[in-house]
Amino acid sequence: MDTSKKIRIGDLLLERQLITASQLQQALAEQKRSGKKLGRAITDLGFLAEEQLLGTLAECFHFPFIELSRFRIDAALVQRLPERQARRYRAILLAEEGGGYRVGMADPTDLMLVDELQRALGRPVLPAFVREQELLTLLDSLYRRQEQIASIAGELEGELQASDFDIDQMALDSDSSDAPVVRLLQNLFEDAVQVKASDIHIEPEETLLRIRLRIDGDLQEQIMKEKRVASALVSRLKIMSGLDISEKRLPQDGRFNIRVSNKSIDVRLSTMPVPFGESVVMRLLDQSGGLLDIERLGMPAPLRQRFCHLIQRPHGLILVTGPTGSGKTTTLYAALNLLNRPEKKIITAEDPVEYRLPRINQVQINSKVGLEFATVLRAALRQDPDIVLVGEMRDQETAEIGLRAAMTGHMVLSTLHTNDAASSAMRLLDMGVDTYLVASSLRAVVAQRLIKRLCPNCIQPQPLQEQQRAWLNAMEAGAADHSYRSGHGCHQCHNTGYQGRVGIYELLEIRGPLITALRDNNANAFAEAAARQPDFRPLGLVALDYARQGWTSLEEVFRVSATLDEANG
């Protein structure tokens, strides 16, 4: 077909009997009302699947239809088309072909757009049809505002060099949303929220500024040569957090709330003096999604049902354990969300208070004025609570008060920094708590980890090596007979092979022989009794179950198991 002639999409689809005349009229009316392209109106109304529409157009125009989710993107090639033009033209560079570029476009039928793109690139353009939503998602992933962040950082560096004013005063005076320091922070936060980062690290060094985002547990960095920018950034963040901008010799902690991409983000900020300025770490907490429902934690249904039954008992202590960053707080907030009813009085002692909860009396620990966990816990028990949450059992005094509260008719929830469920109960005894208190009050321990979830876009079968087979069979008989998967890396997962994380859990209920072992302070008997519980499955084997189901990789299973072995070795 001669693509130089204007093709009327509606007539083409009618001719091929893919839509009816009535549907075309409805689509034209929707196009007039909304300003959408006719093809988008037809698919949005459900008259034709997008894949069928694009396949038909590709056939008629003799352009390929490319599935971006299966296409291996060259990130360096993509950057040859500036972000502004990529978004304007709804286009992405896919490959170099015959002296030109193969370009994925949301609408290659717009020949004027193709001509403009050709002039912008200075080379022939070979269009290809791609799904518009996939294209927009990919543009967000690949460009990520890093070029814009670098540009604003350069602008700010120029202002700082040209100015005789103090940097702190400059940050203080930057009230305008057009100020470079404000725009730099705005883009930094937008990038972090876009890629679902949990933390932002700002690290000044002698000749550069390093900004790192923690995504799915791993840090990804961007390096800026504009080293003087760090002082302006830190000062502005201190102002936003209500901290002292003149104090640079001592660590400071603060928090503030911002709105980014229609999301309310609570930012917890920590500063620390380092040789070339102040290092800043910001934890990002999305407050707009509401409290997490316990059914969305990712617990297997049988374990979740047992956990829900345990936390709804009238009294006892339930511990949630794991290392820092294992999701303990998320589990506890989900539990509180389930328990939060008008007839229940709930008091929490937290350091820090991460989410504001309605109807719950939340107390922020403040060591500077002597407001410690034990102090809050004593006061809380005089407030007639039904349920008490203690952010962490850090010392013998807090543990004893919590256990006595559990013994005298209160449900107590708390955390410990231990590696597995079996070691948690013995940790309480190591802290010096009486054996009868632990044996009488501790009802259950949940241990958890976060493991990386395989990227669904680039998942592939993983052949097993002999060493892996031996390791798997040593872990559980017959484990090497199953098939496993891995992620080879793609644009959607930033070439990591993973996208998102999922929790793994083990639940140990304290009953029978376990209570006897606690009273006898016998760690070996306790561990043996835990292993014999028919409904107890250790974290390493739970991770293996997830690998069998194709949710995670063997590398993640090995990582979790190695951590547990080292901790218990």
MARTIMAR-352522 format. One record per residue (C-alpha): x, y, z. Coordinates in steps of 0.1 Angstrom, whole numbers, padded with zeros to 4 digits, always signed. Layout:
# residues N
XYZ/...
END
This chain:
# residues 569
+0000+0000+0000/+0012+0035-0008/+0018+0051+0026/+0022+0085+0011/-0016+0086+0006/-0038+0094+0036/-0054+0063+0050/-0087+0067+0068/-0085+0043+0097/-0122+0041+0101/-0128+0032+0065/-0100+0006+0067/-0116-0011+0097/-0150-0010+0081/-0137-0025+0049/-0121-0053+0068/-0154-0058+0088/-0135-0053+0121/-0160-0027+0133/-0196-0018+0123/-0208+0015+0109/-0226+0022+0142/-0194+0016+0162/-0175+0039+0139/-0200+0067+0145/-0198+0062+0182/-0160+0063+0180/-0160+0094+0159/-0183+0111+0185/-0160+0100+0213/-0130+0114+0193/-0148+0147+0189/-0157+0149+0226/-0124+0138+0240/-0098+0148+0214/-0084+0113+0213/-0070+0097+0182/-0097+0076+0164/-0078+0044+0170/-0075+0051+0207/-0113+0059+0209/-0121+0026+0192/-0100+0005+0216/-0111+0025+0247/-0147+0018+0238/-0139-0019+0235/-0149-0023+0199/-0115-0037+0190/-0085-0050+0209/-0054-0028+0207/-0032-0056+0195/-0057-0064+0166/-0059-0027+0156/-0021-0023+0156/-0016-0056+0137/-0041-0044+0110/-0024-0010+0107/+0010-0026+0106/+0000-0049+0078/-0015-0020+0057/+0013+0004+0062/+0040-0023+0059/+0054-0012+0093/+0063-0039+0119/+0044-0042+0151/+0069-0046+0180/+0061-0059+0214/+0082-0036+0236/+0079-0059+0266/+0099-0085+0246/+0123-0062+0229/+0158-0058+0243/+0163-0021+0246/+0196-0004+0241/+0195+0024+0268/+0225+0043+0252/+0208+0044+0218/+0175+0056+0233/+0193+0086+0248/+0201+0099+0213/+0166+0112+0211/+0162+0138+0239/+0135+0131+0265/+0114+0161+0255/+0112+0151+0219/+0106+0114+0228/+0076+0124+0249/+0064+0150+0223/+0065+0125+0194/+0055+0095+0215/+0086+0077+0201/+0116+0056+0211/+0147+0046+0193/+0149+0008+0190/+0177+0001+0166/+0200+0014+0138/+0190+0000+0104/+0204+0008+0070/+0218+0042+0079/+0186+0052+0097/+0168+0045+0130/+0140+0020+0136/+0117+0040+0158/+0088+0027+0179/+0059+0051+0177/+0024+0053+0192/+0011+0066+0159/+0033+0060+0128/+0003+0068+0106/+0009+0105+0113/+0032+0111+0084/+0038+0148+0094/+0050+0135+0128/+0074+0111+0111/+0088+0139+0090/+0094+0161+0121/+0111+0132+0139/+0133+0126+0108/+0144+0162+0108/+0151+0161+0145/+0173+0130+0142/+0190+0139+0110/+0186+0104+0097/+0159+0084+0079/+0132+0070+0103/+0118+0035+0099/+0086+0036+0119/+0072+0007+0139/+0039+0003+0157/+0041-0001+0195/+0015+0000+0223/+0012+0035+0236/+0009+0026+0273/+0040+0003+0270/+0058+0032+0253/+0050+0057+0280/+0059+0033+0308/+0092+0026+0291/+0100+0063+0286/+0094+0068+0323/+0118+0040+0331/+0146+0049+0307/+0148+0087+0310/+0140+0089+0347/+0146+0127+0347/+0184+0121+0352/+0193+0144+0324/+0170+0171+0338/+0184+0166+0373/+0220+0170+0360/+0210+0201+0340/+0194+0218+0371/+0224+0208+0392/+0246+0226+0367/+0224+0256+0368/+0225+0257+0406/+0263+0252+0406/+0266+0282+0383/+0245+0304+0406/+0266+0293+0436/+0299+0301+0419/+0286+0335+0407/+0271+0344+0441/+0288+0361+0470/+0260+0350+0494/+0263+0323+0519/+0249+0290+0506/+0228+0285+0537/+0212+0319+0533/+0206+0312+0496/+0188+0280+0504/+0168+0299+0530/+0158+0326+0505/+0148+0301+0478/+0111+0303+0483/+0102+0304+0447/+0092+0272+0430/+0115+0283+0401/+0146+0283+0423/+0171+0257+0410/+0175+0241+0444/+0137+0237+0447/+0134+0223+0411/+0163+0199+0417/+0147+0185+0448/+0114+0182+0430/+0129+0162+0402/+0148+0141+0426/+0117+0132+0446/+0097+0126+0414/+0123+0102+0401/+0124+0083+0434/+0087+0079+0436/+0085+0069+0399/+0109+0040+0404/+0094+0031+0438/+0126+0039+0458/+0124+0034+0495/+0154+0057+0504/+0174+0086+0489/+0210+0089+0498/+0229+0122+0493/+0266+0117+0498/+0291+0145+0492/+0327+0136+0483/+0358+0156+0476/+0352+0161+0439/+0316+0150+0433/+0282+0145+0447/+0268+0110+0448/+0230+0105+0448/+0218+0069+0453/+0183+0055+0454/+0175+0022+0471/+0152+0002+0448/+0141-0033+0457/+0168-0034+0484/+0197-0024+0462/+0213+0010+0456/+0214+0026+0422/+0235+0058+0418/+0238+0090+0398/+0271+0110+0401/+0271+0147+0398/+0303+0167+0393/+0287+0198+0408/+0300+0192+0443/+0289+0225+0457/+0253+0216+0451/+0254+0193+0481/+0255+0222+0507/+0225+0239+0491/+0205+0207+0489/+0212+0197+0526/+0204+0232+0538/+0171+0233+0519/+0162+0198+0533/+0170+0209+0568/+0147+0239+0564/+0119+0216+0552/+0125+0194+0582/+0127+0222+0608/+0163+0215+0617/+0191+0238+0626/+0210+0247+0593/+0239+0262+0612/+0246+0229+0631/+0269+0208+0609/+0290+0190+0634/+0263+0168+0649/+0238+0143+0634/+0202+0155+0632/+0169+0138+0626/+0137+0153+0611/+0107+0147+0590/+0084+0165+0565/+0056+0157+0541/+0055+0164+0504/+0031+0157+0476/+0047+0140+0445/+0028+0128+0415/-0005+0130+0434/+0009+0109+0463/+0014+0121+0498/+0049+0111+0508/+0062+0113+0544/+0099+0118+0544/+0121+0108+0574/+0154+0125+0572/+0187+0118+0589/+0219+0139+0586/+0254+0129+0596/+0287+0149+0593/+0313+0134+0569/+0347+0147+0557/+0333+0168+0529/+0300+0180+0542/+0269+0162+0555/+0255+0129+0544/+0217+0128+0542/+0195+0097+0540/+0157+0101+0535/+0132+0072+0540/+0102+0077+0518/+0068+0065+0532/+0038+0066+0509/+0009+0078+0530/-0016+0080+0501/-0021+0043+0497/-0038+0038+0530/-0029+0011+0555/-0018-0022+0542/-0044-0049+0544/-0031-0081+0561/-0043-0102+0532/-0019-0082+0509/+0012-0090+0529/+0019-0120+0509/+0016-0146+0537/+0004-0180+0525/-0032-0184+0534/-0028-0211+0562/+0000-0191+0579/-0021-0159+0576/-0051-0175+0592/-0030-0188+0621/-0014-0153+0625/-0048-0135+0625/-0062-0160+0651/-0032-0154+0673/-0033-0116+0673/-0070-0116+0681/-0065-0136+0713/-0073-0115+0745/-0037-0116+0759/-0001-0128+0752/+0030-0116+0735/+0036-0120+0698/+0070-0111+0684/+0078-0102+0648/+0115-0106+0641/+0140-0101+0614/+0170-0078+0605/+0166-0042+0596/+0147-0037+0564/+0128-0070+0565/+0093-0055+0567/+0086-0060+0604/+0069-0026+0607/+0047-0032+0577/+0035-0065+0592/+0028-0049+0626/+0008-0020+0610/-0012-0045+0590/-0020-0064+0622/-0030-0031+0639/-0052-0023+0610/-0071-0056+0615/-0074-0050+0653/-0083-0014+0651/-0120-0014+0662/-0140+0011+0683/-0143-0013+0712/-0105-0018+0715/-0081+0007+0731/-0047+0005+0713/-0015+0023+0724/+0018+0022+0706/+0053+0032+0716/+0073+0037+0684/+0107+0050+0673/+0098+0066+0650/+0061+0068+0643/+0060+0059+0606/+0023+0060+0598/-0004+0080+0615/-0032+0057+0625/-0068+0068+0633/-0082+0059+0668/-0048+0047+0680/-0028+0065+0706/+0007+0066+0692/+0037+0078+0713/+0070+0089+0697/+0101+0077+0717/+0123+0107+0727/+0155+0096+0744/+0166+0132+0749/+0138+0138+0775/+0139+0103+0789/+0109+0090+0770/+0121+0055+0765/+0101+0023+0755/+0100+0012+0792/+0087+0046+0803/+0060+0047+0777/+0050+0011+0784/+0046+0017+0821/+0024+0048+0814/+0004+0030+0787/-0006+0002+0811/-0022+0028+0833/-0043+0040+0803/-0065+0009+0803/-0054-0005+0769/-0065-0038+0753/-0036-0039+0729/-0001-0025+0732/+0025-0023+0705/+0061-0018+0716/+0083-0008+0686/+0112-0029+0698/+0122-0048+0729/+0157-0034+0732/+0165-0041+0768/+0156-0063+0798/+0134-0037+0814/+0112-0032+0784/+0110-0070+0778/+0099-0077+0814/+0073-0050+0815/+0059-0062+0781/+0058-0099+0792/+0041-0090+0825/+0015-0069+0806/+0009-0100+0783/+0005-0121+0814/-0020-0098+0831/-0046-0096+0803/-0031-0075+0775/-0023-0084+0739/+0013-0071+0733/+0029-0069+0699/+0066-0061+0695/+0097-0067+0674/+0132-0082+0679/+0163-0080+0657/+0169-0117+0654/+0173-0139+0624/+0147-0166+0628/+0118-0175+0650/+0136-0202+0670/+0164-0179+0682/+0140-0151+0693/+0126-0167+0724/+0161-0176+0736/+0171-0140+0729/+0146-0129+0756/+0163-0152+0781/+0197-0140+0771/+0185-0105+0779/+0181-0116+0815/+0143-0121+0816/+0130-0148+0840/+0123-0181+0822/+0088-0184+0838/+0078-0150+0823/+0088-0160+0788/+0073-0194+0790/+0040-0181+0804/+0035-0151+0782/+0051-0157+0747/+0024-0170+0723/+0041-0169+0689/+0071-0156+0669/+0069-0146+0632/+0102-0143+0615/+0104-0127+0580/+0125-0115+0552/+0120-0096+0519/+0132-0114+0488/+0133-0101+0453/+0105-0111+0429/+0115-0121+0393/+0107-0096+0366/+0077-0111+0347/+0089-0095+0315/+0123-0113+0312/+0117-0144+0332/+0133-0176+0317/+0141-0212+0327/+0173-0217+0346/+0193-0248+0340/+0209-0262+0372/+0246-0267+0377/+0259-0298+0396/+0268-0276+0426/+0233-0262+0427/+0218-0296+0424/+0238-0309+0454/+0230-0278+0474/+0192-0281+0467/+0191-0318+0476/+0210-0311+0508/+0184-0285+0516/+0154-0308+0509/+0152-0342+0494/+0141-0341+0457/+0145-0303+0455/+0168-0306+0424/+0141-0325+0405/+0120-0293+0401/+0123-0266+0375/+0135-0231+0384/+0136-0197+0367/+0157-0166+0366/+0155-0131+0350/+0180-0122+0323/+0174-0084+0327/+0154-0060+0306/+0144-0023+0305/+0114-0029+0328/+0137-0041+0356/+0167-0018+0349/+0186-0050+0337/+0185-0065+0372/+0162-0094+0365/+0140-0085+0394/+0110-0062+0399/+0096-0056+0434/+0099-0077+0465/+0078-0102+0484/+0078-0113+0520/+0086-0148+0532/+0075-0158+0567/+0079-0185+0593/+0055-0188+0622/+0064-0206+0654/+0036-0211+0680/+0049-0216+0715/+0032-0246+0729/+0039-0280+0746/+0076-0291+0744/+0086-0255+0734/+0072-0241+0767/+0091-0268+0787/+0124-0260+0769/+0119-0223+0777/+0113-0231+0814/+0145-0252+0814/+0164-0225+0794/+0175-0253+0770/+0183-0238+0736/+0190-0271+0719/+0158-0287+0731/+0139-0256+0720/+0153-0257+0685/+0146-0295+0682/+0110-0290+0694/+0105-0262+0669/+0118-0283+0640/+0094-0311+0649/+0063-0289+0648/+0042-0302+0619/+0030-0267+0608/+0064-0250+0611/+0084-0244+0579/+0117-0226+0581/+0124-0194+0561/+0150-0211+0538/+0124-0237+0527/+0097-0211+0523/+0121-0192+0499/+0126-0225+0481/+0088-0229+0477/+0086-0195+0462/+0114-0204+0437/+0095-0235+0427/+0065-0214+0419/+0086-0191+0397/+0083-0161+0420/+0120-0157+0428/+0154-0171+0418/+0177-0197+0433/+0202-0169+0440/+0177-0153+0464/+0171-0187+0481/+0208-0191+0485/+0212-0156+0499/+0185-0161+0525/+0198-0195+0535/+0234-0183+0537/+0223-0155+0560/+0205-0179+0583/+0234-0203+0583/+0259-0176+0592/+0236-0163+0620/+0231-0197+0635/+0266-0210+0628/
END
